[in-house]
Amino acid sequence: MATLLSYLETAWLIILVVLFFNVMIFVHELGHFLAGKWRGAYIDRFQIWFGKPIWQKKIGGVQWGLGWIPAGGFVSLPQLADMQSIEGEAEIPADLKPLKPLDKVIIAAAGPFFSLLLAYVFAVIVWGVGKPVSELPTTTIGYIPANSPAAEAGLLPGDTIRAIDGQKVDKWMGNMEGVRELVALSEHEKINFTVERKNEDGTLATLTIACGYKLPETKWWQRGGMRQVGIIPSAPAIVGKVTPGSPAEKAGLTPGQHIIALNGQPVYSPSAISVASAEGKPMQLTLTTPGTEGSTTVSITPAIPTNWQGKEGAYPLLGINWANSMDADLGLTHPSPQSQVSQSLKWMGDTIAKVAAPGSSVSMEHLSGPVGIGNYLFQMLQSENGWRLILWFAVVLNVNLAVLNILPLPIVDGGHVVLGTAEIILRRPVSGKILEVVQTGFFFIILAFFLFVTFKDVGDMVGSDSETDKLPAPQFSGK
């Protein structure tokens, strides 16, 4: 029964994601439709999704339909441009007169304009209900793996990062301005970290350290990895659940205790303890307990869980689930509608700039299509404040939809705006045959790119599970 409910919940979330996309498409195309009605244009069809309709109905002289290819939508306006090779044959009246160039510009621009309006509608809602804070407000390094670029460069746990490549930073992640994003989007062979380090006498020293990077290995069907240097943010090592019969329970560890030192060295992240325990060597943990003064030190030796014995990928554990999490609820923020739209425009501009930058590791393959975006929305819906995140993400998506469609490229709305403007200037339309060839060719270029990013989207979703991921929940015998 539980499995059935899980499947039903998953199906419902998928339906919500599809409906979300269709609302965006419908509003965008509604802009063209209403503008066409206003300017007296002949409208043959209003269709969501491409391909042969799986449902259609004629209302008020317009055929409304749903195509079988779940990507985009269109309003068939034969007077705007001949798109029959892409949208299919249209029923064109014999006495149909051409549109004025200004009408063509207005109708073409109406789609992106409505998408932008929808972005502001969602932004106003987000302003009222709030957006979950997704930033991690720390720039202190918690853990650095051995042999990582950061370790080789001389960065240390406890260092506080103040700037990366000269750009000030005040959070670990968020708004493409955190430590993680600035490292991933860097454009030089060496990444310059400006850090504050505490000296033995308690004073602070400011250092600039040049650090290399690595690109994580991925399978050929996945996107290439983004730049990493091997640093993990600081977080308190607070004991959460203790597994029964585990070394942690035998050593007397209890939930809520704070581990402040490992073998006499300060602990800035639970990762330091988890990595050390995997070696299976005896450890000295210094702990503080809420409600008591001072600290205590315990000796503990990690062990392989009983139900992991003989399994590939098994390693020793302490038997601790950490209480702290980077995904903890940090509250809500209420950004103004304009700041949301402006931030979305900035993200889009920064992304395009990084794709075009010769020294960047970001390329066209790192852009997402409907499948990748849909998967992202699906994950959002599973979180506690998923509906708030969806509302915020709707602002980003609609701004992107408006900007991408207003670009002066064939097929998209911006191309029609350019054609209409050119007709106003030249006082004659562009040749229909030339236009059809250009639009059809560009359509197949867009289709090829769409298939490429969709392939990568699916590849990232499939992933490659490690042997560790296949291990069951650890259990200890208790003896």
C-alpha positions in Angstrom: 0.0 0.0 0.0 2.8 2.4 0.9 4.5 1.7 -2.4 1.3 2.4 -4.3 0.9 5.7 -2.5 4.5 6.6 -3.3 3.8 5.9 -7.0 0.6 8.0 -6.9 2.4 10.9 -5.3 5.2 10.7 -7.9 2.6 10.7 -10.7 0.8 13.7 -9.1 4.0 15.7 -8.9 4.9 14.9 -12.5 1.4 16.1 -13.5 1.9 19.3 -11.6 5.2 19.9 -13.3 3.6 19.4 -16.8 0.8 21.7 -15.9 3.3 24.3 -14.7 5.1 24.3 -18.1 1.8 24.4 -19.9 0.6 27.5 -18.0 3.8 29.3 -19.0 3.4 28.2 -22.7 -0.3 29.2 -22.7 0.2 32.7 -21.3 3.0 33.3 -23.8 0.9 32.2 -26.8 -2.1 34.0 -25.3 -0.1 37.2 -25.8 0.2 36.5 -29.5 -3.4 35.5 -29.7 -4.9 38.6 -28.1 -2.5 40.9 -30.0 -3.6 39.2 -33.2 -7.2 39.7 -32.4 -6.5 43.3 -31.5 -4.7 44.0 -34.8 -7.3 42.2 -36.9 -5.1 39.3 -37.9 -6.4 36.0 -39.2 -5.8 33.2 -36.6 -5.9 29.7 -37.8 -4.9 27.7 -34.8 -3.9 27.9 -31.1 -1.9 24.8 -30.1 -0.1 23.7 -27.0 2.8 21.4 -27.9 3.9 20.6 -31.5 3.1 17.8 -33.9 -0.2 16.3 -35.0 -3.0 17.2 -32.5 -4.1 14.5 -30.2 -7.1 16.7 -29.3 -8.6 19.6 -31.2 -11.8 21.7 -31.2 -12.8 24.6 -33.3 -14.1 27.6 -31.3 -14.9 31.0 -32.9 -13.2 30.1 -36.1 -10.0 29.1 -34.4 -8.8 25.5 -34.0 -7.7 24.9 -30.4 -5.5 21.8 -30.0 -2.9 19.8 -28.0 0.0 18.3 -30.0 1.8 15.0 -29.3 5.3 16.4 -29.0 5.6 17.9 -25.4 7.6 21.0 -26.3 6.4 24.6 -26.6 3.3 25.7 -28.5 2.2 28.2 -31.2 -0.5 30.4 -32.6 -0.8 30.0 -36.3 -0.8 33.5 -37.9 -0.3 33.0 -41.7 -0.1 36.8 -42.2 2.9 37.1 -39.8 5.1 34.6 -41.6 4.8 31.3 -43.5 5.4 28.6 -40.9 3.6 25.8 -42.5 6.7 23.6 -42.8 7.0 23.7 -39.0 3.4 24.3 -37.7 1.7 22.3 -40.5 -0.8 23.3 -43.2 -3.0 26.2 -42.4 -6.5 27.0 -43.7 -5.9 30.4 -45.4 -8.8 32.3 -46.8 -8.4 33.2 -50.5 -9.1 36.9 -49.8 -6.6 37.2 -46.9 -4.8 40.6 -47.0 -1.3 41.1 -45.7 -0.8 42.7 -42.3 0.8 46.1 -41.8 4.5 45.8 -40.7 3.7 47.6 -37.4 1.0 45.0 -36.6 3.5 42.2 -37.2 5.9 43.8 -34.7 3.2 44.2 -32.1 1.9 40.6 -32.5 5.4 39.1 -32.4 6.5 41.1 -29.3 3.3 40.4 -27.4 4.4 36.8 -26.5 7.6 37.8 -24.7 5.7 40.8 -23.2 3.1 38.5 -21.7 5.8 36.1 -20.4 7.5 39.1 -18.7 4.1 40.1 -17.2 3.6 36.6 -15.9 7.1 36.8 -14.3 6.0 40.0 -12.5 2.7 38.3 -11.4 4.7 35.5 -9.8 7.2 37.9 -8.3 4.4 39.8 -6.6 3.2 36.6 -5.1 6.7 35.6 -3.9 7.0 39.1 -2.4 3.9 38.4 -0.4 4.3 34.8 0.7 8.1 34.8 0.9 10.9 32.7 -0.6 12.9 30.2 1.5 16.5 31.3 2.1 18.8 29.0 0.2 22.1 30.7 0.9 24.6 29.2 3.2 25.9 32.2 5.3 29.5 31.2 5.9 32.7 31.4 4.0 34.9 29.5 6.5 36.4 26.3 5.3 35.4 23.3 7.3 37.3 20.4 5.7 39.8 19.9 2.9 40.5 16.3 1.6 44.1 15.2 1.3 45.7 15.6 -2.2 43.0 18.0 -3.3 44.0 21.2 -5.2 43.1 23.2 -2.0 45.4 21.1 0.2 48.2 21.3 -2.3 47.8 25.1 -2.5 48.0 25.5 1.3 44.5 26.4 2.2 43.5 25.1 5.7 40.3 24.3 7.6 39.4 27.3 9.6 40.4 29.8 6.9 37.7 32.3 6.2 37.4 33.2 2.5 37.0 36.9 1.9 37.3 37.1 -1.9 37.8 34.9 -4.9 39.7 36.3 -7.9 39.2 39.8 -6.4 35.4 39.4 -6.0 34.2 39.8 -2.4 32.2 36.9 -1.1 30.0 36.6 2.0 28.3 33.2 1.5 29.1 29.7 0.5 26.4 29.4 -2.1 23.5 31.5 -3.5 22.7 33.9 -6.3 25.7 32.7 -8.3 27.8 34.8 -6.0 28.9 32.3 -3.4 32.1 30.4 -2.9 30.9 27.4 -4.7 29.6 29.3 -7.7 32.7 31.6 -8.0 35.0 28.5 -8.0 32.8 26.7 -10.6 32.5 29.7 -12.9 36.2 30.9 -12.7 38.0 31.5 -15.9 41.7 31.2 -15.0 44.1 28.3 -14.6 44.7 29.5 -11.0 41.9 30.7 -8.7 43.1 33.4 -6.2 41.6 33.0 -2.7 41.9 35.9 -0.3 41.6 34.4 3.2 41.8 35.4 6.8 43.8 32.9 9.0 44.1 33.0 12.8 47.7 33.0 14.0 48.8 31.1 17.1 48.7 34.3 19.1 45.1 35.0 18.1 45.8 37.7 15.6 44.4 37.5 12.0 46.6 37.3 8.9 45.3 38.1 5.4 46.7 35.8 2.7 46.3 35.5 -1.0 46.6 31.9 -2.2 46.6 30.7 -5.8 44.9 27.4 -6.2 44.4 25.0 -9.0 41.2 23.1 -9.7 40.0 19.7 -10.9 37.0 18.7 -13.1 35.1 15.7 -11.6 35.0 12.7 -13.9 31.6 12.0 -15.5 30.3 9.4 -18.0 30.1 10.2 -21.7 26.3 10.5 -21.5 26.5 13.0 -18.6 27.4 16.7 -18.5 31.0 17.5 -17.8 31.8 18.4 -14.2 32.2 21.9 -12.9 35.4 23.2 -11.4 36.2 22.1 -7.8 39.1 22.8 -5.5 38.2 20.4 -2.7 36.8 22.6 0.1 33.8 21.9 2.3 32.0 24.7 4.3 32.3 24.8 8.1 29.4 23.4 10.1 29.2 22.3 13.8 29.7 18.6 14.4 26.6 17.9 16.5 25.7 14.3 17.3 22.2 13.4 16.1 20.9 9.9 16.2 23.3 7.2 17.5 23.0 3.8 16.0 22.3 1.1 18.6 25.3 -1.2 19.3 27.6 1.1 17.4 31.1 2.3 18.6 29.5 5.7 19.3 26.9 4.2 21.6 29.5 2.0 23.4 31.7 5.1 23.9 28.7 6.9 25.6 28.0 9.5 22.9 24.5 11.0 23.1 22.4 13.2 20.8 23.1 16.9 21.1 26.8 16.6 22.1 29.2 18.8 20.1 32.5 17.4 18.9 35.0 20.2 19.0 38.3 18.3 18.5 39.6 15.2 16.8 42.9 13.8 18.1 43.6 17.2 19.7 42.9 19.2 16.5 40.0 21.6 16.2 37.0 20.3 14.2 35.3 22.7 11.7 33.1 20.1 9.9 31.6 16.7 10.6 33.3 15.6 7.3 36.6 15.6 9.1 35.3 13.0 11.6 33.5 10.9 9.0 36.6 10.7 6.7 38.9 9.9 9.7 36.5 7.1 10.9 36.6 5.4 7.5 40.3 4.6 8.1 39.2 2.4 11.1 41.9 3.7 13.4 41.4 4.6 17.1 40.3 8.2 17.6 40.2 10.7 20.5 37.1 12.9 20.4 36.7 16.0 22.5 33.1 16.8 23.3 31.0 19.4 25.0 27.5 18.5 26.4 24.6 21.0 26.6 23.9 22.1 30.2 27.4 21.1 31.5 30.6 23.0 31.8 33.9 22.1 30.3 34.7 19.2 27.9 35.3 15.5 27.9 37.5 13.3 25.8 36.6 9.8 24.8 38.5 7.0 22.9 36.6 5.3 20.1 37.5 2.9 17.4 35.3 2.8 14.3 33.9 -0.6 13.1 32.3 -2.0 9.9 28.6 -2.5 10.5 27.5 -6.1 11.0 25.2 -6.1 7.9 28.1 -4.7 5.8 30.5 -7.5 6.5 31.9 -8.9 3.2 30.1 -6.4 1.0 31.9 -4.4 -1.6 32.4 -0.7 -0.7 32.0 -1.4 3.1 34.0 0.8 5.4 34.2 1.5 9.2 31.7 3.8 10.9 31.2 5.5 14.2 27.5 5.0 14.0 26.5 8.8 14.2 24.0 10.7 12.2 24.9 14.4 12.3 22.2 16.7 13.6 23.2 19.8 11.6 22.5 20.1 7.9 23.2 22.6 5.2 19.6 22.2 4.2 18.3 23.5 7.5 15.4 26.0 7.4 17.0 29.4 7.4 13.7 31.3 7.2 12.0 33.3 4.5 12.9 36.4 2.6 10.6 38.8 0.8 12.5 40.3 -2.2 10.7 43.0 -4.1 9.2 42.1 -7.5 11.7 44.2 -9.4 14.7 42.8 -7.6 13.5 39.3 -8.5 13.2 40.1 -12.2 16.5 42.1 -12.2 18.3 39.1 -10.5 16.9 36.7 -13.1 18.1 38.9 -15.9 21.5 39.1 -14.3 21.7 35.3 -13.9 20.8 34.9 -17.5 23.4 37.4 -18.7 26.1 35.9 -16.4 25.3 32.4 -17.8 25.6 33.5 -21.4 28.8 35.3 -20.6 30.4 32.2 -19.0 29.3 30.0 -21.9 31.0 32.4 -24.3 34.1 33.0 -22.2 37.1 31.2 -23.7 38.7 30.4 -20.3 35.5 29.1 -18.6 34.7 25.4 -18.1 31.0 26.2 -18.7 29.7 25.2 -22.2 26.5 24.7 -24.1 26.1 21.3 -22.6 25.6 22.8 -19.1 22.3 24.4 -20.2 19.2 22.5 -19.4 16.1 21.7 -21.5 12.5 20.9 -20.4 13.5 17.5 -19.0 16.3 19.0 -16.8 14.1 21.9 -15.7 11.2 19.5 -15.0 13.4 17.3 -12.9 14.5 20.4 -10.9 10.9 21.4 -10.4 10.0 17.8 -9.3 12.8 17.9 -6.7 11.5 21.3 -5.5 8.0 20.0 -5.0 9.3 17.3 -2.7 10.8 19.8 -0.2 8.9 21.3 2.7 8.7 24.8 1.1 8.5 23.4 -2.4 5.5 25.5 -3.5 7.3 28.7 -2.5 10.4 27.6 -4.4 8.2 26.8 -7.4 6.7 30.3 -7.4 10.2 31.9 -7.2 11.5 29.7 -9.9 8.5 30.7 -12.1 9.9 34.2 -12.1 13.3 33.0 -13.3 11.8 30.8 -16.0 9.4 33.4 -17.4 12.1 36.0 -17.6 14.3 33.5 -19.5 11.4 32.6 -21.8 10.8 36.3 -22.5 14.4 37.1 -23.2 15.1 34.0 -25.3 12.0 34.7 -27.5 12.8 38.3 -28.1 16.3 37.5 -29.4 16.7 38.5 -33.1 16.9 34.9 -34.4 14.8 33.1 -37.0 11.6 31.3 -35.8 11.5 33.0 -32.4 9.5 36.1 -31.8 12.5 38.4 -31.9 13.1 37.3 -35.5 9.6 38.3 -36.5 10.1 41.7 -34.8 13.2 42.2 -36.9 11.4 41.2 -40.1 8.5 43.6 -39.3 11.0 46.4 -38.5 12.9 45.7 -41.7 9.7 45.8 -43.7 8.9 49.2 -42.2 12.3 50.5 -43.2 12.5 48.9 -46.6 8.8 49.3 -47.4 8.6 45.7 -48.7 8.5 42.3 -47.0 11.3 39.8 -47.0 11.0 37.1 -49.7 8.7 34.3 -48.5 10.8 31.6 -50.1 14.0 32.8 -48.5 12.3 33.2 -45.2 10.9 29.7 -45.3 14.4 28.2 -46.0 16.0 30.2 -43.2 13.3 29.4 -40.7 13.2 25.7 -41.5 17.0 25.4 -41.3 17.1 27.2 -38.0 14.3 25.1 -36.7 16.4 21.9 -37.2 19.4 23.6 -35.5 17.2 24.4 -32.5 15.7 20.8 -32.6 19.2 19.3 -32.6 20.3 21.4 -29.6 17.1 20.5 -27.8 17.7 16.8 -28.4 21.4 17.2 -27.2 20.5 18.9 -23.9 17.6 16.5 -23.4 20.1 13.6 -23.8 22.4 15.2 -21.2 19.4 15.9 -18.9 18.4 12.2 -18.9 22.0 11.2 -18.5 22.4 13.3 -15.4 19.2 11.9 -14.0 20.3 8.3 -14.6 23.7 9.0 -13.0 26.0 6.2 -11.8 25.5 4.8 -8.4 28.6 3.9 -6.4 29.0 0.7 -4.4 28.6 2.8 -1.3 25.2 4.0 -2.4 24.1 0.4 -2.7 24.9 -0.5 0.9 21.9 -1.0 3.3 21.3 1.2 6.4 24.1 0.3 8.8 23.3 -2.1 11.7 25.6 -3.2 14.6 25.2 -6.4 16.6 25.5 -4.6 19.9 27.8 -7.2 21.4 
